[in-house]
C-alpha cells in the first residue's frame, strides 16, 4: 500500500509553464524540509535532471508506452519510497497521448494510473474571462481525471489577475498561485529542448533556486500539500529491480561472475534511465562510470560498454580530440567487447560526426541536419544481439536532429512500420548493438539480463537465450 501524497502538474498545451511550476514547486517544498519525489511523464531525459537538482532525489520517468501501464504505479512506488510528497510533471497538453493511441501515455492517463489530483498550469497571456471556459473544459473533459487547482502563469498586471480570478471563482476550482512574466529566469534551450544540467551545473543550480523562490512567493504551498494529501492510497507493490531480473531469468539466476561495465557520462552523454542501471546491477554487473570528454582510456577490467544518449554533436571537436580514448573504444570492440549504444552512442561509434573523426567502430558517417526525428516506435529485433533475440518486440522512442549514413548495417538492429512499409535501422556486429532507438529497460528487463550475461562471458554469445 502506497500512501505518499502526490499531485500531477499539467497544462492545456506545451509551453504553458509546467516545468517552471513543477521544478519550482519541488525546490520550494524541499527548502521547507519536505522529502520530495520528482517524476516526469513521458520519455524526456532533460527535465528530470532539473527535478533532481530541485529535490535532491533522482528524477524518474513514468511512460506507459515504454514500460507498460501496469508498471507505472509500481515504478512510482519504488521512486517515492520514504518521500513526504511526490510531484509529477506532465507532458504536452493534459490529454495528448501517443500518436494514434488516443489518451494512452498522456498526462491524464498517468494521473489516472496514480489516482493523483491534477494542478493545471494555464498561460493567461491575452486571456480574460475566457480562461474560465478553458479551465471548465479541461475539468469536465474526463470525469476520471480530477483537476483540483489552477496556477495562472504569465499574468500581466494586478487588474489582469483580478479579471482572471473573478472569472474562475464560480467553477469552484481554487487558484493556487499567480505567476507574472519572469523572462529573467528562463531556462536556456537548444535544438532538442532544455540544456542538460550536466552541461551548466552552476547556472542550473541558480536557475532552480530562482524557480523555487518564485513559486514559494507566488503559490500557496499549504493548499498544494492539502491537495496532494487528498490522494487515496495506492494498493500496489513497489517495483524492484532484483524481482524484475528474477522474473525474467529465474529466481537466483544472476551472472556467475560480476562483469564490469563501463558507462559513458559527462556533459556529452547525459541521457539514461536510472532503472536501466539498477537492472544491470541486479543482474550481477558492476558499473564503472567514465567521461569520454576527459578520460583517456576505458575503466580497467571492463567487458561491457554502455553509451547512452546526449549531445555529442555539441562536443564533436572535444570527443574527436580525445584520440586515445577513441582508439581504446575501437580496440575494445575489435577484441569482442560488448557494447550497447543509443542515439548519441551510435554517433560516437561512427567513423565521423560532422567531419570530426569518431571511434570508427561502425562503417557509417553522422551529421547534423535541420530535421527533427521524434516519436514512439514499436520495434522488432532484426538480428539476435546483446540486447534482444531475433523477432523480439520492444518499445522505444527516437529524438534527434542527426542522420547516419547508411541508416542500417548489413545486420540491422531494429525494424518498424513507417508509412506503407518498414524501416530497418541500426547496427549489429558481434558484441555491438548501436541504434537511434532509446529504450527503457524497466519495460524489457530481459535486455539487462542478456547484456550482463554477454559481458560475463567476455563477449561470447550465450548458447541459449539468457532471457528464457
N, C-alpha and C positions, 0 to 999 in steps of 0.2 A: 504494500500500500504506500503510495507516494502522496505526501501531504504538503509539498512545497508550494507556497503561494506563488502565483505566476500570472503573467499577462503577455499579450501579443501587441506589438506596436505595428500598426498597419496604416495604409493610406489609400485614397482613391486611385492613385496612379504613381508611377515613378517620378522622382524629382520633387516630391512634396515635403520632404524633410524627415523621413523615417530614420535615417542614420543619425542625423543630428539629435533627434529626440531620444532614440534608443541608446546611443552611446553616452549622451549627456545624462540620461537617467541612470544608467549603470554607474557612471562616475559619481554622480551626486549621492546615490544611495550607499555606495561603497565608502565614500567620505564620511557618511554618518554612522558607519560601523556595521552596516549590513553586509552579509556574505552573499554576493550577487552571482548567480549562474547565468552566463551570457550565451545566447543562441541566435542563429541566423537561419531563416527559411531559405531553401534553395542551395545551389552548388557554389555560391560565391566564396572565394578564398580571402578576399581583402578585408571586408567588413569585420570578420571575426578577429583579425589582428588588432583592430581598434577596440573591439569589445574586450579583448584580453588585457589591453593596457588600462582600460577603464575599470575593470573589475578585479584584476589580479588572478583571474582563473582562465583556463584555456577557452577560447571561443569555439563553439561546436555548431556544426551544421545539422539541420533537420530537413531532409529532402526525400519525400515519399517515392519519387521516381527512381532515385539512385539506390535506396536501401529497402524499399517496400514499406507500405503504410503500416504494416504490422510491427515494424521495428521503431517507429517514431517515438511512441511513449516509452518503450524500454530504453532507447538511447537517451531520451530526455532524463529519465530517472537516473541513469548512470552518471550523466554530467552534473545533475543538480543535487547529488548526494551531499548532505551537510550544508546546503545553502539555506539562507533565510528567505530568499525570493529569487525567482527566475524571470528574466526579461528576454523576450523572443522578438527579434526584429524580422519583419516580414519581407516579402519580395514583390516588386512591381505593385500593381493595384491589388486590393484585398482579394478579389475573386478571379484574378488572372492565373490560370493554370498552364500546364504543359500544352503545347500546340496540339490541337485535335483531340484533347482528352478532357475538355470541359474544365471543371474546377480542380481536377487531380493535380496535386503538387502545388496548389495555390496556398497563399497565406491562410485563407479561410479553411481550407482542408486541414492544415496543420493545427489551427486553432480548435477545430472540432475534435481532432485526434487527441489533443491535450486537454480538452474541455476547459479551455482558457478564455477569459474575457478579453475583449479587443479594445484598445485605445486607438482611435482614428486620428491621424495627423492630417490636417487639411491646410493646404496652401490657400490663404484667404486673399491673396492679391487680386484686385479687380473684382471682388465679390462683396455683396452686401447681404440683403435678405435672402438671396438665392442660396446662401450657404446652408440654410435650414432644409431646403429641398434636397440638396446633395446629401446631407447627413441622414435625413429621414429615409432617403432611398437606400443608402447602404445599411442602415439599421434594420430595414424591413425586407431586404432582398432575400435573405436566407434566415429564417427564424431559428435555425440551429446554431447560428453564429451571433453571439451577444456583444453588441457594441455598447460598452459600459462607460465610455467617456470620450471627450474630444480635446485635442490640443490644436489650437489655432496658430498657424505659422505665417511669418512674413506679414504681420498686421502693421499698417502704416502709422496710424495715429490713435489717440485715445477715443476720438469720435468714431473712427472705424471700428475699434473694439466694441464700443457701446452698441453700434448697429448690429454687429455680429452676435453679441450676447443676447440682445433683445429678440433677434430672430430665432435663436436656438432654444430659448427658455421654454416655450410650450412643448418641446419634444420630450422634456424630462431626462435628457442625456446631459450630464454635467460637463461644463467646460473646465477642464483640469488645469489649463495653463494657456498663456498667450505669449508668443514669441514675436519680437519685431524683426526688422531686416538687418541681419548681422553679417554682412559680407566680410568683415574683418577676420572672422574665424572660419571662412570657407575652407574646406579640405581640398588640397591640391589633387589634380587628377591628370591622367594621360589617356592613351588610346584605348585601354581596357578598363577604365574606371579610376578609382582612387589609387594613389601611390601607396604601396605596401608599407607598413610600419617599419620593417627592417631596413628600408632604404632611407628613412628620415626619422630615426628614433627620437632624437631630441625635439624636433619640431612636432612630431606626432604626440609626444607627451604633453607639450604645451597646448596643442590643439584640444586634446582630450580634457585637460584641466579646464580650459576655457569653456568647453561644452558643458562640463559638469557645473561650473559656476552659473552659466546661462540658464540651464534647466532648473537648478536649485532656486534661482531667483524668480523664474517665470512659471514654474509648475508646482502645484500643491502635492508635495511628496506624501503627506499623510493620506490624502484622498487616493493617490495611486496605490499605496500599500493596502488600504482598505479594499480596493477593487481586487488587487492581486490575492488578498486573503480570502476573498469570496469564492475562489476556485475550489470545486469539490475534490476530494481525494481521488487519486487515480489507482484503480485496482490493477497494478501491473508490477512485474518483477523487473528490476534494473538489468539492462544488457550487461553482459560480462564477456570480455574477450576470450578468457580461458574456456568458458562454456561454449562460445561460438566455435572455437577451434575443435573442442571435443565433439561437438555435434557433427562436424564435417569429417574429422579424421578418426573418430572413435575415442572413447574416454581413455585418457592417459597416453594417447599416441602423440608424442612430441618428437622432434628430431633427436636422434641418439646422441649427437654432439651439439654444441652451441655454435652454429655458424656465425661468423662476424660479418655484418652487413654495413657497408658504408652508405650514409645518407647525405646527399648533397643539400647544402643550406646556404646561408649568407644572403646578401641582397639580391643576387640573380635568381635564386631558386627558393621562393617563399611559399609556393602553393603546395599544400598537402593536408590531408585529413588526419587528425590525431589518432582516430581509431585504427587507421592503417598500421601505424607503428605499434599500437597496443596489441594488435593481432599478430604482428611479426614476433613481438616479444613473447606473447602467449604460445606461439608455435615453436619457441625454443631459441629464437635468434637473439644475438647481442648486437645492438645498434651503435654505430660509430659515426657521429656527425663530422662533416668537414665542409670547408668553404672553397669552391672552385676558383674564386677570385683571389684567394690568398695562399692556400695550401699547395705545395709543390709536388705532393705525392698523395696517393690514396692512403687511408689509415692502414697500419700494419695488420697483416694477417687476415684480410678480408677475402671472402669468397663470393660475396654478392655486392651489388651496387644498385641503389635506388636514386634516380634523378627525376624529381618531380617537376611541377610547373613553375612559372615565374616570368621574368623579363630578361632573358639572355640577349635579346636584340638591343636593349639599352646598354648592356655591358659587353657587347661583342668584342670591342677592342681589348678590354682588360682580360676577358676569358681567353682570347687568342694569344695575348702576350704571355700568358702562363703556359708556355710551350712544354715545360717539364711535366706538368700535370696532364696536359693533353696527351703526351706520349705515354704516360703511365696508364691512362684510361684505355688507349688503343692497345697497349701491350696486354692489359688485363683481359680485354675482350678476345684478343688473339689466342691467349692460352686457355680459353674456355670459361672465363669468368662469367658469372650470372648477372645480367643487367635488366632492370625494368625502368624504362624511360617514358615519361609522359610529357607531351607538348614541348615545354622548354627543354626537357631532357632529350627529346627527339632532335631538336635543333643543335644541341650541344654535341650529339653523336654524329652529326652530318659532316661532310667534308669541309663545308664553309657556311658562314652566315653573313649575308650581305658582303660577300667577298673576303671576309676575315676567316682564316683557317680555323677549323674546329678540330674535333678529335679524329675524324676520318674513319670511324667505326662503320658507318653506313655509306654506301655509294649514292649519295644524294647531296643536293645543294639547297640551301634555305635562304629565303629573302623576305624582307618586309613587303607588304602590299597595302593598298588602300581599302581592301575589302575585309569586313568583319565576318568571320565564320563563327556562328553561335547557335547552339541548340542541343537538345537532348538527342541521344542516339540509342537505339536498341540494336546492339551489335552481335554478330556471330563470329566466333573464332574460326578463321580460315584454316589455320595450321595448329597442331599441338605445339605448345610453347611452355615457357617457365611460368606463365600465368593461367593458362586455360587449356583444356583438351579441345581437340578439333570438334567443331559443331556446337560447342558450349555457347550459350547466350548470356550476355551481360548488358547492363545498362550503364551509360556514361553520358558525358557532355563534351562538346567542343567549345572553345572560347579562345580565338586567336586572330591576329591580323597578319600572319605569316603564311608562306606557302613553301612546300618542299617538292623538289623535282628530282626523280619521279615521286609521285604520291604514295607509291607502294613498291615493295621489293618483289623479287620473283616469288618469294614466300611472304604473302601479306599477313598482317596481324588480324585485321577485322574486315568484315563486310557489313553493310547496312543498306536499307532501302533509300533511294533518292530518286524522286520522280517516278518514272515508269521502270527504272532499272535498279541495279545495286552498285554501290561504290565499294571498291577494295582499297584499304588504307593501311599504312604502317608496314613494319618490317619485322620479320622473324628470321633469326640466323643463329643456329647452335643455341647458346645460352642467352641470346639477346632478344628482348622484346621492346620495340620502340614504336610509339604511336602518338597521334594528337589526342586520342581519347582519354579524358580524365575519368577515373572510376573511383567509387567509394567502397572500399573493401568490406565494410560492415554489411553491405548488401551482397557480398560474394566472398565470404571468409575462406573459401577453398583456395583463392588466389594466394593468400598469405601462407597457407599450409604448403601449397605446391611450391611456391618460391623458396620457402625456408628449406624444404627437402632437397630441391635442386642445389641450393647453396651448401647444404650439409654434405652432399655427395661431390662437392668440388666441381660442379658444373656438369657432371654426368647425368644423363637423362634417367629418371627412375624407371624401373622395369614395368611398373604399374602406375596408374594414375593415383597420386597420393591423396586426391580428394574423394576417392571411392572407398 
